[in-house]
Amino acid sequence: MVLVLLSGIIHWWPKDWRKAWRLRRDKGLAVWLGDLHRMLGASLLLLLLLSTLSGLVLAFNQPIRQWLSQA
């Protein structure tokens, strides 16, 4: 899941930030849905990443504690 989220943000990363958060309504339904998908994915990235990382900590509690206690 972490790799999917990171690859999604790399794929989304805009060249022009003014156009990154724009919904194009005049280009048809498919373009509008694609823009909406891109915007929602980028805005929910942090929430999904935190949820995934907290799940990893719960699933691999012992190895992560050992790794953190070494530092």
N, CA, C and O atoms as CSV, one atom per row, in Angstrom:
chain,resi,resn,atom,element,x,y,z
A,1,MET,N,N,0.825,-1.197,0.000
A,1,MET,CA,C,0.000,0.000,0.000
A,1,MET,C,C,0.866,1.256,0.000
A,1,MET,O,O,0.547,2.237,-0.672
A,2,VAL,N,N,1.951,1.222,0.748
A,2,VAL,CA,C,2.846,2.382,0.779
A,2,VAL,C,C,3.428,2.632,-0.610
A,2,VAL,O,O,3.530,3.779,-1.045
A,3,LEU,N,N,3.804,1.573,-1.297
A,3,LEU,CA,C,4.342,1.733,-2.654
A,3,LEU,C,C,3.292,2.275,-3.624
A,3,LEU,O,O,3.611,3.079,-4.499
A,4,VAL,N,N,2.061,1.843,-3.473
A,4,VAL,CA,C,0.980,2.350,-4.327
A,4,VAL,C,C,0.767,3.840,-4.082
A,4,VAL,O,O,0.596,4.608,-5.029
A,5,LEU,N,N,0.777,4.251,-2.811
A,5,LEU,CA,C,0.589,5.661,-2.489
A,5,LEU,C,C,1.750,6.511,-3.002
A,5,LEU,O,O,1.538,7.592,-3.553
A,6,LEU,N,N,2.965,6.023,-2.821
A,6,LEU,CA,C,4.119,6.792,-3.296
A,6,LEU,C,C,4.159,6.871,-4.818
A,6,LEU,O,O,4.493,7.916,-5.377
A,7,SER,N,N,3.821,5.779,-5.488
A,7,SER,CA,C,3.809,5.837,-6.948
A,7,SER,C,C,2.674,6.741,-7.445
A,7,SER,O,O,2.812,7.387,-8.484
A,8,GLY,N,N,1.577,6.791,-6.729
A,8,GLY,CA,C,0.479,7.680,-7.106
A,8,GLY,C,C,0.855,9.139,-6.990
A,8,GLY,O,O,0.520,9.935,-7.867
A,9,ILE,N,N,1.550,9.509,-5.915
A,9,ILE,CA,C,1.932,10.914,-5.766
A,9,ILE,C,C,3.018,11.296,-6.775
A,9,ILE,O,O,3.065,12.438,-7.232
A,10,ILE,N,N,3.890,10.347,-7.124
A,10,ILE,CA,C,4.894,10.625,-8.153
A,10,ILE,C,C,4.211,10.817,-9.503
A,10,ILE,O,O,4.579,11.707,-10.269
A,11,HIS,N,N,3.225,9.989,-9.788
A,11,HIS,CA,C,2.487,10.111,-11.053
A,11,HIS,C,C,1.674,11.406,-11.105
A,11,HIS,O,O,1.534,12.006,-12.170
A,12,TRP,N,N,1.140,11.839,-9.967
A,12,TRP,CA,C,0.297,13.025,-9.910
A,12,TRP,C,C,1.111,14.311,-9.923
A,12,TRP,O,O,0.609,15.330,-10.399
A,13,TRP,N,N,2.337,14.313,-9.427
A,13,TRP,CA,C,3.109,15.534,-9.184
A,13,TRP,C,C,3.035,16.472,-10.387
A,13,TRP,O,O,3.459,16.108,-11.484
A,14,PRO,N,N,2.503,17.673,-10.188
A,14,PRO,CA,C,2.258,18.572,-11.323
A,14,PRO,C,C,3.500,19.357,-11.757
A,14,PRO,O,O,4.396,19.632,-10.959
A,15,LYS,N,N,3.522,19.704,-13.033
A,15,LYS,CA,C,4.554,20.600,-13.548
A,15,LYS,C,C,4.137,22.043,-13.312
A,15,LYS,O,O,4.972,22.915,-13.070
A,16,ASP,N,N,2.849,22.280,-13.383
A,16,ASP,CA,C,2.297,23.615,-13.163
A,16,ASP,C,C,1.289,23.535,-12.018
A,16,ASP,O,O,0.210,22.965,-12.180
A,17,TRP,N,N,1.632,24.096,-10.875
A,17,TRP,CA,C,0.788,23.955,-9.687
A,17,TRP,C,C,-0.557,24.670,-9.820
A,17,TRP,O,O,-1.510,24.320,-9.124
A,18,ARG,N,N,-0.644,25.659,-10.697
A,18,ARG,CA,C,-1.932,26.344,-10.877
A,18,ARG,C,C,-2.967,25.413,-11.497
A,18,ARG,O,O,-4.162,25.548,-11.234
A,19,LYS,N,N,-2.515,24.468,-12.320
A,19,LYS,CA,C,-3.434,23.551,-12.983
A,19,LYS,C,C,-3.672,22.273,-12.174
A,19,LYS,O,O,-4.518,21.459,-12.545
A,20,ALA,N,N,-2.948,22.093,-11.092
A,20,ALA,CA,C,-3.013,20.840,-10.342
A,20,ALA,C,C,-4.356,20.638,-9.641
A,20,ALA,O,O,-4.804,19.502,-9.492
A,21,TRP,N,N,-4.988,21.696,-9.220
A,21,TRP,CA,C,-6.219,21.581,-8.434
A,21,TRP,C,C,-7.427,22.097,-9.203
A,21,TRP,O,O,-8.358,22.640,-8.608
A,22,ARG,N,N,-7.416,21.932,-10.518
A,22,ARG,CA,C,-8.499,22.448,-11.348
A,22,ARG,C,C,-9.353,21.308,-11.891
A,22,ARG,O,O,-8.832,20.302,-12.373
A,23,LEU,N,N,-10.660,21.475,-11.806
A,23,LEU,CA,C,-11.607,20.539,-12.417
A,23,LEU,C,C,-12.052,21.117,-13.757
A,23,LEU,O,O,-12.642,22.196,-13.809
A,24,ARG,N,N,-11.772,20.407,-14.821
A,24,ARG,CA,C,-12.167,20.869,-16.158
A,24,ARG,C,C,-13.550,20.311,-16.473
A,24,ARG,O,O,-13.697,19.132,-16.796
A,25,ARG,N,N,-14.563,21.171,-16.375
A,25,ARG,CA,C,-15.944,20.738,-16.603
A,25,ARG,C,C,-16.355,20.807,-18.065
A,25,ARG,O,O,-17.335,20.180,-18.468
A,26,ASP,N,N,-15.619,21.555,-18.847
A,26,ASP,CA,C,-16.001,21.753,-20.247
A,26,ASP,C,C,-15.416,20.697,-21.187
A,26,ASP,O,O,-15.652,20.764,-22.394
A,27,LYS,N,N,-14.663,19.729,-20.670
A,27,LYS,CA,C,-13.999,18.724,-21.507
A,27,LYS,C,C,-14.731,17.389,-21.552
A,27,LYS,O,O,-14.270,16.462,-22.217
A,28,GLY,N,N,-15.833,17.273,-20.877
A,28,GLY,CA,C,-16.587,16.027,-20.882
A,28,GLY,C,C,-16.509,15.311,-19.540
A,28,GLY,O,O,-15.710,15.656,-18.670
A,29,LEU,N,N,-17.360,14.312,-19.403
A,29,LEU,CA,C,-17.483,13.597,-18.139
A,29,LEU,C,C,-16.228,12.796,-17.804
A,29,LEU,O,O,-15.818,12.772,-16.644
A,30,ALA,N,N,-15.614,12.151,-18.770
A,30,ALA,CA,C,-14.435,11.327,-18.506
A,30,ALA,C,C,-13.269,12.172,-17.996
A,30,ALA,O,O,-12.570,11.759,-17.071
A,31,VAL,N,N,-13.055,13.334,-18.579
A,31,VAL,CA,C,-11.972,14.222,-18.130
A,31,VAL,C,C,-12.287,14.761,-16.744
A,31,VAL,O,O,-11.399,14.843,-15.896
A,32,TRP,N,N,-13.538,15.128,-16.505
A,32,TRP,CA,C,-13.942,15.647,-15.201
A,32,TRP,C,C,-13.745,14.588,-14.114
A,32,TRP,O,O,-13.239,14.891,-13.034
A,33,LEU,N,N,-14.144,13.352,-14.398
A,33,LEU,CA,C,-13.955,12.281,-13.422
A,33,LEU,C,C,-12.473,11.981,-13.196
A,33,LEU,O,O,-12.071,11.690,-12.070
A,34,GLY,N,N,-11.674,12.045,-14.229
A,34,GLY,CA,C,-10.227,11.858,-14.082
A,34,GLY,C,C,-9.603,12.942,-13.225
A,34,GLY,O,O,-8.770,12.655,-12.366
A,35,ASP,N,N,-10.004,14.189,-13.452
A,35,ASP,CA,C,-9.506,15.296,-12.625
A,35,ASP,C,C,-9.946,15.138,-11.174
A,35,ASP,O,O,-9.166,15.376,-10.253
A,36,LEU,N,N,-11.191,14.738,-10.977
A,36,LEU,CA,C,-11.706,14.536,-9.617
A,36,LEU,C,C,-10.947,13.417,-8.912
A,36,LEU,O,O,-10.603,13.541,-7.736
A,37,HIS,N,N,-10.688,12.334,-9.621
A,37,HIS,CA,C,-9.935,11.210,-9.069
A,37,HIS,C,C,-8.528,11.657,-8.662
A,37,HIS,O,O,-8.044,11.305,-7.587
A,38,ARG,N,N,-7.892,12.422,-9.516
A,38,ARG,CA,C,-6.546,12.921,-9.228
A,38,ARG,C,C,-6.528,13.851,-8.021
A,38,ARG,O,O,-5.639,13.755,-7.174
A,39,MET,N,N,-7.500,14.745,-7.938
A,39,MET,CA,C,-7.558,15.687,-6.829
A,39,MET,C,C,-7.846,14.989,-5.503
A,39,MET,O,O,-7.204,15.277,-4.493
A,40,LEU,N,N,-8.809,14.074,-5.509
A,40,LEU,CA,C,-9.141,13.368,-4.275
A,40,LEU,C,C,-7.993,12.464,-3.826
A,40,LEU,O,O,-7.717,12.361,-2.631
A,41,GLY,N,N,-7.334,11.819,-4.762
A,41,GLY,CA,C,-6.206,10.969,-4.413
A,41,GLY,C,C,-5.069,11.752,-3.790
A,41,GLY,O,O,-4.469,11.315,-2.808
A,42,ALA,N,N,-4.773,12.910,-4.360
A,42,ALA,CA,C,-3.693,13.738,-3.820
A,42,ALA,C,C,-4.069,14.317,-2.458
A,42,ALA,O,O,-3.217,14.412,-1.574
A,43,SER,N,N,-5.319,14.703,-2.278
A,43,SER,CA,C,-5.708,15.305,-1.009
A,43,SER,C,C,-5.891,14.270,0.103
A,43,SER,O,O,-5.744,14.605,1.278
A,44,LEU,N,N,-6.203,13.043,-0.238
A,44,LEU,CA,C,-6.371,12.002,0.784
A,44,LEU,C,C,-5.100,11.192,1.012
A,44,LEU,O,O,-5.091,10.261,1.818
A,45,LEU,N,N,-4.034,11.541,0.312
A,45,LEU,CA,C,-2.792,10.788,0.420
A,45,LEU,C,C,-2.275,10.731,1.849
A,45,LEU,O,O,-1.908,9.657,2.325
A,46,LEU,N,N,-2.237,11.854,2.536
A,46,LEU,CA,C,-1.696,11.879,3.893
A,46,LEU,C,C,-2.509,10.998,4.839
A,46,LEU,O,O,-1.940,10.262,5.646
A,47,LEU,N,N,-3.823,11.068,4.743
A,47,LEU,CA,C,-4.685,10.240,5.587
A,47,LEU,C,C,-4.465,8.750,5.308
A,47,LEU,O,O,-4.361,7.953,6.241
A,48,LEU,N,N,-4.396,8.381,4.047
A,48,LEU,CA,C,-4.176,6.984,3.690
A,48,LEU,C,C,-2.787,6.504,4.105
A,48,LEU,O,O,-2.629,5.365,4.543
A,49,LEU,N,N,-1.788,7.361,3.970
A,49,LEU,CA,C,-0.432,6.986,4.350
A,49,LEU,C,C,-0.326,6.792,5.860
A,49,LEU,O,O,0.298,5.832,6.312
A,50,LEU,N,N,-0.920,7.682,6.643
A,50,LEU,CA,C,-0.906,7.527,8.098
A,50,LEU,C,C,-1.659,6.280,8.533
A,50,LEU,O,O,-1.220,5.576,9.442
A,51,SER,N,N,-2.766,6.008,7.906
A,51,SER,CA,C,-3.539,4.814,8.223
A,51,SER,C,C,-2.743,3.550,7.904
A,51,SER,O,O,-2.748,2.597,8.682
A,52,THR,N,N,-2.065,3.545,6.769
A,52,THR,CA,C,-1.260,2.390,6.373
A,52,THR,C,C,-0.078,2.191,7.318
A,52,THR,O,O,0.206,1.066,7.728
A,53,LEU,N,N,0.601,3.262,7.661
A,53,LEU,CA,C,1.751,3.142,8.545
A,53,LEU,C,C,1.346,2.708,9.951
A,53,LEU,O,O,2.055,1.928,10.586
A,54,SER,N,N,0.218,3.204,10.438
A,54,SER,CA,C,-0.235,2.761,11.764
A,54,SER,C,C,-0.649,1.286,11.724
A,54,SER,O,O,-0.451,0.569,12.705
A,55,GLY,N,N,-1.204,0.834,10.635
A,55,GLY,CA,C,-1.519,-0.590,10.495
A,55,GLY,C,C,-0.269,-1.452,10.468
A,55,GLY,O,O,-0.253,-2.547,11.029
A,56,LEU,N,N,0.784,-0.959,9.812
A,56,LEU,CA,C,2.052,-1.684,9.810
A,56,LEU,C,C,2.649,-1.777,11.210
A,56,LEU,O,O,3.205,-2.808,11.588
A,57,VAL,N,N,2.531,-0.702,11.969
A,57,VAL,CA,C,3.045,-0.718,13.341
A,57,VAL,C,C,2.263,-1.714,14.185
A,57,VAL,O,O,2.852,-2.426,14.998
A,58,LEU,N,N,0.959,-1.776,14.008
A,58,LEU,CA,C,0.159,-2.741,14.766
A,58,LEU,C,C,0.450,-4.176,14.350
A,58,LEU,O,O,0.467,-5.073,15.193
A,59,ALA,N,N,0.676,-4.401,13.075
A,59,ALA,CA,C,0.912,-5.755,12.589
A,59,ALA,C,C,2.313,-6.254,12.938
A,59,ALA,O,O,2.497,-7.425,13.269
A,60,PHE,N,N,3.286,-5.368,12.863
A,60,PHE,CA,C,4.679,-5.744,13.122
A,60,PHE,C,C,5.204,-5.009,14.351
A,60,PHE,O,O,6.238,-4.342,14.295
A,61,ASN,N,N,4.487,-5.138,15.450
A,61,ASN,CA,C,4.787,-4.404,16.670
A,61,ASN,C,C,6.167,-4.749,17.213
A,61,ASN,O,O,6.955,-3.848,17.501
A,62,GLN,N,N,6.469,-6.010,17.356
A,62,GLN,CA,C,7.725,-6.439,17.970
A,62,GLN,C,C,8.951,-6.024,17.158
A,62,GLN,O,O,9.854,-5.410,17.726
A,63,PRO,N,N,9.032,-6.324,15.865
A,63,PRO,CA,C,10.225,-5.913,15.099
A,63,PRO,C,C,10.425,-4.399,15.065
A,63,PRO,O,O,11.561,-3.927,15.085
A,64,ILE,N,N,9.339,-3.638,15.014
A,64,ILE,CA,C,9.465,-2.173,14.960
A,64,ILE,C,C,9.945,-1.649,16.301
A,64,ILE,O,O,10.761,-0.728,16.335
A,65,ARG,N,N,9.465,-2.207,17.413
A,65,ARG,CA,C,9.949,-1.782,18.731
A,65,ARG,C,C,11.435,-2.067,18.897
A,65,ARG,O,O,12.171,-1.249,19.448
A,66,GLN,N,N,11.872,-3.217,18.425
A,66,GLN,CA,C,13.286,-3.559,18.517
A,66,GLN,C,C,14.129,-2.605,17.665
A,66,GLN,O,O,15.204,-2.170,18.081
A,67,TRP,N,N,13.629,-2.289,16.479
A,67,TRP,CA,C,14.347,-1.381,15.598
A,67,TRP,C,C,14.424,0.028,16.191
A,67,TRP,O,O,15.463,0.681,16.097
A,68,LEU,N,N,13.328,0.504,16.804
A,68,LEU,CA,C,13.308,1.835,17.408
A,68,LEU,C,C,14.129,1.916,18.673
A,68,LEU,O,O,14.707,2.963,18.963
A,69,SER,N,N,14.196,0.835,19.435
A,69,SER,CA,C,14.946,0.862,20.691
A,69,SER,C,C,16.452,0.832,20.453
A,69,SER,O,O,17.210,1.163,21.365
A,70,GLN,N,N,16.908,0.454,19.284
A,70,GLN,CA,C,18.326,0.455,18.983
A,70,GLN,C,C,18.860,1.869,18.780
A,70,GLN,O,O,20.045,2.122,18.997
A,71,ALA,N,N,18.005,2.778,18.370
A,71,ALA,CA,C,18.449,4.146,18.060
A,71,ALA,C,C,18.686,4.967,19.295
A,71,ALA,O,O,19.062,6.135,19.197
